[in-house]
Amino acid sequence: MHKPLIKGDEVRHGKHIVLDALSKNVVDSLEDSPLAEEMLRWLNDGTAPISLLTARQVVQAYKSAGELVFAIHLLSDNSCIGSCRLGDISWQARHARLFIGIVS
């Protein structure tokens, strides 16, 4: 039987960061306040007008599109410094796109 590669709150540890799969518990903990205007411009691909979105709405949109979404946390204080997502996955062609965003 096929086992999923990524489970709910499974993490990948690096030397300075943790890559955290965004499970329902993590998504539910995201704030409901709109993201900063600069972040909204960065997230917009130019195909639609920029609208106010919360982090939760952005993550849910990516997941609904079939993308795998992760949060990037610092090991030192567990603060979230960005996210990454894997999308446009074609298992047969062995092709995917990796998006990484780091907040300064």
Phi, psi and chi 1 to 4 in degrees:
 res  aa     phi    psi   chi1   chi2   chi3   chi4
   1 MET       -  142.6 -178.4  167.2 -179.5      -
   2 HIS   -73.8  127.0  176.0   70.4      -      -
   3 LYS   -98.2  136.6  -74.0  177.5   56.9  178.0
   4 PRO   -64.4  142.9   16.7  -23.4      -      -
   5 LEU   -73.5  -33.1  -62.9  175.7      -      -
   6 ILE  -124.3  126.1  -60.9  168.5      -      -
   7 LYS  -101.6  177.3  -60.8  175.3 -175.3  165.1
   8 GLY   -41.4  -82.9      -      -      -      -
   9 ASP  -101.0   22.7  -70.4  -43.7      -      -
  10 GLU   -60.7  140.3 -177.7  177.1  -62.9      -
  11 VAL  -124.2  155.5  -65.8      -      -      -
  12 ARG  -114.7  123.6  -58.3  -73.5 -177.5 -142.1
  13 HIS   -97.9  132.3  -68.7  -85.7      -      -
  14 GLY  -112.0 -168.8      -      -      -      -
  15 LYS   -71.1  -37.8 -171.3  172.0 -174.7  177.9
  16 HIS  -123.7  -11.4  -60.6  -74.6      -      -
  17 ILE  -132.3  165.1   63.7  165.6      -      -
  18 VAL  -123.5  133.1  174.4      -      -      -
  19 LEU  -100.7  114.3 -168.8   61.4      -      -
  20 ASP  -112.3  118.6 -177.2    4.2      -      -
  21 ALA   -64.1  131.3      -      -      -      -
  22 LEU   -82.7   90.0  -71.4  174.1      -      -
  23 SER   -78.1  176.4   67.2      -      -      -
  24 LYS   -58.0  -39.7 -176.9  177.8  179.1  -20.1
  25 ASN   -62.3  -41.3  -69.0  -18.7      -      -
  26 VAL   -69.3  -44.4  175.1      -      -      -
  27 VAL   -61.3  -41.6  172.0      -      -      -
  28 ASP   -63.8  -23.8  -72.8  -15.2      -      -
  29 SER   -84.8   -7.3   72.7      -      -      -
  30 LEU   -68.6  150.1  -65.1  173.2      -      -
  31 GLU   -70.8  154.8  -67.5 -175.1   24.9      -
  32 ASP   -95.9    1.8  -76.3  -34.2      -      -
  33 SER   -80.4  147.1   56.2      -      -      -
  34 PRO   -61.4  148.9  -19.2   29.2      -      -
  35 LEU   -68.8  159.2  -66.1  170.7      -      -
  36 ALA   -62.6  150.2      -      -      -      -
  37 GLU   -57.8  -39.2 -174.6  177.7  -22.9      -
  38 GLU   -62.0  -41.4 -178.5  178.7  -17.5      -
  39 MET   -66.7  -40.3  178.7   64.1   77.2      -
  40 LEU   -63.7  -38.5  -69.5  170.1      -      -
  41 ARG   -65.5  -39.0  -83.3 -163.5  -53.3  -92.7
  42 TRP   -66.4  -37.4 -177.7   80.1      -      -
  43 LEU   -75.9  -24.0  -71.7  169.9      -      -
  44 ASN   -75.5  131.9 -172.2  -74.5      -      -
  45 ASP   -93.7    4.1   62.0    3.7      -      -
  46 GLY    88.7   -1.4      -      -      -      -
  47 THR   -89.8  -10.6   59.6      -      -      -
  48 ALA  -146.9  156.4      -      -      -      -
  49 PRO   -61.0  150.2  -15.8   24.8      -      -
  50 ILE   -74.0  129.8  -63.7  174.6      -      -
  51 SER  -128.6  157.6   59.7      -      -      -
  52 LEU   -66.7  126.9  -67.8  177.8      -      -
  53 LEU  -134.3  151.1  -65.2  169.7      -      -
  54 THR   -95.9  163.5   64.7      -      -      -
  55 ALA   -58.6  -38.2      -      -      -      -
  56 ARG   -62.0  -43.3 -176.8  179.2  -59.8  150.1
  57 GLN   -64.5  -39.7  -70.6  170.4  -43.8      -
  58 VAL   -63.6  -48.4  170.7      -      -      -
  59 VAL   -62.1  -43.9  167.9      -      -      -
  60 GLN   -64.8  -35.4  -71.9  172.8  -22.4      -
  61 ALA   -65.1  -43.4      -      -      -      -
  62 TYR   -62.5  -45.9  -68.9  150.6      -      -
  63 LYS   -64.4  -38.5  -75.5 -171.2  163.5 -161.9
  64 SER   -63.4  -28.4  -65.7      -      -      -
  65 ALA   -82.8    4.1      -      -      -      -
  66 GLY    84.9   15.2      -      -      -      -
  67 GLU   -90.6  152.2  -62.8 -177.1   -0.5      -
  68 LEU   -94.7  125.0  -58.1  174.2      -      -
  69 VAL  -117.8  137.4 -174.6      -      -      -
  70 PHE  -132.3  148.6  -57.1   89.4      -      -
  71 ALA   -98.7  146.3      -      -      -      -
  72 ILE  -109.0  116.7  -57.2  170.3      -      -
  73 HIS  -114.4  144.3  -65.2  -86.6      -      -
  74 LEU   -75.6  139.3  -71.8  175.9      -      -
  75 LEU   -69.3  -33.1  -78.1  173.4      -      -
  76 SER   -61.8  -44.4   57.9      -      -      -
  77 ASP  -134.1    9.1   62.2    0.1      -      -
  78 ASN    62.6   18.6 -156.7   32.8      -      -
  79 SER   -76.9  144.5   61.3      -      -      -
  80 CYS   -82.2  123.3 -177.5      -      -      -
  81 ILE  -111.2   -0.5   60.3  166.8      -      -
  82 GLY   166.9 -168.0      -      -      -      -
  83 SER  -149.0  164.1   66.4      -      -      -
  84 CYS  -143.2  154.6   64.3      -      -      -
  85 ARG  -145.6  148.3   59.2 -168.9  167.0  100.3
  86 LEU  -112.9  120.2 -168.3   60.1      -      -
  87 GLY  -137.0  179.4      -      -      -      -
  88 ASP    50.6   45.6  -60.4  -31.3      -      -
  89 ILE   -81.2  126.1  -59.3  168.1      -      -
  90 SER  -125.4  100.6  171.9      -      -      -
  91 TRP   -64.3  -37.2  -60.7  108.0      -      -
  92 GLN   -67.8  -43.4  -68.8   81.5   12.2      -
  93 ALA   -83.8   -5.2      -      -      -      -
  94 ARG    54.3   52.6  -63.3 -179.2 -177.1 -141.4
  95 HIS  -133.8  142.5  174.8  -92.1      -      -
  96 ALA  -160.5  163.5      -      -      -      -
  97 ARG  -114.0  135.0  -70.5  178.0   24.4  164.5
  98 LEU  -110.5  126.4  176.8   64.9      -      -
  99 PHE  -112.9  129.8  -56.2   87.6      -      -
 100 ILE  -127.9  128.7  -59.3  173.0      -      -
 101 GLY  -127.5  124.1      -      -      -      -
 102 ILE  -115.0  128.6  -56.3  -68.1      -      -
 103 VAL   -89.8  132.8  179.1      -      -      -
 104 SER   -87.4      -   59.6      -      -      -
